[in-house]
Amino acid sequence: MTTLGQFDLPPMPPLDAERLERHGTADRRLAARIAAVDESTRRAFVYVQHRILVEAAASIEPSRPGHEPEVLPIRRRYIGPSQSERRDGVARALRHVDERVTMARRGLTGGVLLPETPMVLHAFVEGSDPQGRHTNAGMVRVTPNSFAEGDIPFTPPPPEHCRRLLEEAIQLTIQAPAPTLTRAMWLLATVFAVHPFVDGNGRTGRLLMHAVLAADSATGTDWGTIPEFAAFRRQYLEATRVPLRPSLPSYDARKMEPIHLMRWTADAATRGIERVLDRLDHIDGLTQRAVANYGPIAGLVVVAVIADRNARLAELTQLVPDPDLTHAVNELVASGVLHWDRWGGLQSDVEMR
């Protein structure tokens, strides 16, 4: 048995069978439900859920943090330039993950994770310099780092250990004979502890977790976990601190206990799927009524505006391409179903019951 050193990886403890089964069952239920809805509902669902996922991954807080999210969470209408840059960078990173998952499922690549994946994702999320300071996007840090989260004044490993630890963490995540949920949650805990980048460690770690879960999900992606982290951010941050407390004040793989974070995040992943199931059912009913009332194209526009509370034409092209979109919007505005606000957004007072 190999003895751990201070600057080794923390152990990968097993998650219990009950947690694994709950998550697997929920994932299969969501996949079956998505497969059962019609194309209009599927398009509306992906449009709404993608927006929720991107904003959550960019740490754009929901309107009511710490509360049970609404079935269609209220969208943050106004966000600052740095949040916009974070959102756009995360959207590009998620698109990269989705492309990797698609290629892997078609047998065109060896897998979703590669040794360079953490650097690629970090380059996406930090490349636009969202914090207003240069953070060497896509590069493992070469300087010391430390952070204070709540009661945690923690010093991650010295820079000379970061690249090795990050590469070993990716290899272990790929090769370990452990269930997907176990490997994904351990990788999240490990990246947080190693803190291999100057900034963007949380976003990069969550995206790596997302990639591992998406690769084996029956749905083809992981719709619910990151939004659950965002909705209960205070509890999530506290869960990230628990594994580090035995190791304080510095990184020591021999003392860290990642199982605490792994259990919390595994439960959050299952809750997230169940919440997405409820949202899909709601969107299905909304879409069926809207399409029946306004037709297939205009109905989708109405659903998107109701879900977003305030939508921009440029965003709606993700759902309905021009010129169909412009024609549908003009007709809906002319008939009073939609109206423009003074900031150039589309709103609707229609209640689709």
N, C-alpha and C positions, 0 to 999 in steps of 0.2 A: 504494500500500500504506500503510495507516494505521500510524503509529508508536505503540506502546504507551507510556502514561505509568505512573508508579508506582502510581497508584490506579485503574487500569483492571482489567478482568477478565483473568485469565491466559489464554493461548491454549488452544484445544481441539485437541490433536494427535490424529491418527487412530490407532485401534487396528489392528493388523495383521489381514489377512484370515483367517489361520489361527485366531486367537483368536475372531474373530467367528463363524466357521463351527462351531468346537467348541461354543460356547455355544448357537448356534441349533439345532444337531443335538440336543444334550442336551435343550433345552426342548421340541422337537417329540416326542422320545421319551417324555418324561414326560407330555405331554398325551395322546399315544396310549395310554399305559399307564393313565392315570386313566380315560379313556373306555372302556377294555376291562373294567375291574373292575365287579362288581355294586354295587348301591346300598348294601348293608350295609358292604362294604369301603370304599366311597367316604366314607360317613359316619364310619366309624372313623378313616380316614386324616385327614380334615379336622379331626376332634376332636383327635387327637394332634399333628398338624403345626401346628395353630393355637396350641396351648399352647407348643410349642417356639419358634415364631416370636415370640410375644408376650414370652416370658421373655428371649429373645435380644435383641430390640429394646429391652427395658428394662434391658439390661446386667446381668441377673441371671446371674452366672457359672455355668456347668455344674459338676457335681460334680468333674470331672476336666479342668480347663482345660489347654489345650495338648496334649491327647492326642486321638487319633482318636476321635470320638464313637461311643458304642454305637449299634447300629441303633435301639434305643429308649432314648434317653438317660435316665439316672436323674434323676428330678425332685427339685428342691430342696424338701424338706418344710417347712423352717422359714425364713421370710424376715421381716425386720424391717418396721416400719411404713413407712419411707421407700421400701423396695423394693416393698412392696405398692402404694403410691401411684404409683410409677413404672410398675409393671406395669399398673395400671388405666388410667392416662393413655395409655399406649402402645396398650392394647387399644382405647380409644375412637378414637385417631388412625388405627389400622389399619382400623377399621370405616368411618371417614370415607373413607379411600382406596378401600376396596372398593366403597363406594357410588358414589364418583366414577367408578371404572372401569366399574361396571355401567351407569351412566347414559350414559357416553361410548360404550360398545359398543352401546347401544340408540339412539344418535343423539339423545339428549335434551340433551346438552351439547356444547360445542365441543371439549372435551378434558379430560384428568384434571388437568393443571396449570393454574392460574390465577395472576395476579399476587399474590393474597392467600393462596395455598396455604401458603407457608412460615409465615405468621403464624397461620393456622388450626391447622396441625399443632403449632406451638410452644405455642399456647394449650392444646391437649389434653395435651401431655406435661408442661407446667410449671404448669398451672392448679391442681393440688392442692398446689403448693408442696412437692414431694418432698424437697428438700434442707433444709427447715426455714428458709428465708430467702426473702424476697420478691424475685422475679426479673422482674416486669413481664411476665407471661405474655401471649403474643400480640403483643408490642411489640418492634420493633427497638431495640437499645440506643441510648441517648443519652449514654453515658459511655464513657470509654476502657476498654480491656480488654487483658489480656495473659495468657499462660499459659506453663507450663513442662511439657513432656512429654519425659521422659528428658533428653536433652542439648539440647533445643530450648527456649531462652528466647525466645519469639516475641511480637511486638506486632502485632496485626491492624490494619486500617485505622482511622483516627479515626472517631468516630461519624457525622460529617457525610457520610461517603461510604457508610455501610453500606446504607441503604435503596436508593440508586441502584444499587449493585453487586448487591444481592440481586434487584431488579426486572430488571436487565439479564441476570443469570444465568438467571432463569426464562424470559425472552423468548428468549434464545439457545438454551436447552435445547429450547424448543418449536419454534423456527424453523430451527435449523441443519440443513443437508442432510447429516447424519451418521447412522450406524446408532444404534439405540436404546441398545445397550450402551455405545457411545462417549459419548453424551450423558448417560446416567445416571451413569457413573463420573466424568466431568468435573464434573458438578454436585455430586457428593459431595465431590470434592477442592476445589472452589471454595467451598462453604459452610464447610468446615472452615477454609480459609485466611482467609476474610472474617470468620468468627466474629461473625455479625450480632446475636447475642442475648447477654444477660448470662450465661445458663446454658442447657443443653439443646441446644447446637449439634450435638453428635454424634448425639443421637437424632433431631433434626429433619433433619439432613443424610441420615442413613440412611433415614428415612421418605420423604424426597423421592426419593432413588435408587430405593427400593422402588416408589414410585408410577410412575416412568418405566418401570421394567422390567415392572411388572404390566400397564401399559396395552397393551403390545405382546406380552405373553407368550401363547403358545398355550394355557397352562393357565388364564389369567385372573388369575393372581397370581404373585408371586415367592416361592416357598416356601423356597428354600435359601440365598440369599446372606447375609442378616443372621445366621442361625444359624451360618454358616461363620465370619463375623467374630467371633461370640461364642466359638466353640469354640477359635479361635486368636487370642485378643484381643491377646496380646503382639506377635505378628507383624503383626496389623492396625494396631496403634498405631504400630509402627515404620514401616509403609508410609505412614501419614499424615504422618510427619515428613519423609520423604525429599524431597518436592517443595518443602518450606519451607527446607531447609538452604542452597541457593544465595542465598536472599533475606534470611537473618538479618542483623540482629536484628529487622527490621521487614518488613511487607508490601511487596513490590515485584513487580508483575505482570511486569515486564520480566525478572526473574530466576527466577521460580518454574518448576518442571518437573513439572507434574501427571501426565505420562505414566507415571511410576514407580508412583504410587498406582493409576492407571487399569489398568495391566497386572496388578498384584497382585490388585485387586478383581475384575477380569474373570475371572482364573483361579479365584478363590475362588467366583465365581458359578457357574462350570461345575462345579467340585467339589461345590458345594452341591446342584446338581440331581442329580448322579450319586448322592450320598448319599441324597437324598430318594427316588430310584428304588429303591434297595436297601430303604429303610424301607417303601415302599409294597408291595413284594413280600413283605416279612416280615409286614406287617399283613394282607395278603390271605390268606396261609396261616393266620395266627392267627385271623382272623375266620371263615374257612370252617370250621375245626375247632370253634370256639366255638359258632357258629350250629348246626352239626350236632349238637352235644352238648346244648345248652341252649335252642335255639329262637332266633328272630330278635331278640327284644327282650332277653332275658336274656343271649344271646350277646354282644351289643354291650356290655352292662354289664361282662361278664367281660373283654372285650378292653380296655376303658377302664381298669379297675382294674389289670390286669396291666401295661399300658403306663405308667400313672402311678405304680405301686407303692403309692400311697396316694391315694385319691380321696375327695372330699366329695360328698354328695348334691347340694348346690347346683350343683356343677360338672358333674355328670353330666346335669343337666337340659338342657345344651347338646346332648347326644347323644340322650337319651330323655326325652320330656316326662312329667310326672305326669299321671294316676295310674299309667301303665304302669311308670314307674321304681320307685315305691315297692313296687308288687306284685312286680316282678322281683327287687328287692333282698331283700325279705322271704323270698321263696322260695329265693334263692341262699344267704342266711345260714342259713335253717332246714336246708338240705341240706348245709351245711358247705363249700360252694364258696367263699363269702366269709365274712369275719369282721370285726367291729368292733375297732379298737384303742382304747386308753384315751383317745385324743385325739379320738375321734369320726370317724376316717377308716376307709374300707373297704380291706381288704387281701385278698389271695388267695395261697394256697400251691399252687394248681393249676399244673401245667406243661403247657402246650398244645403238645405236640411232634407 
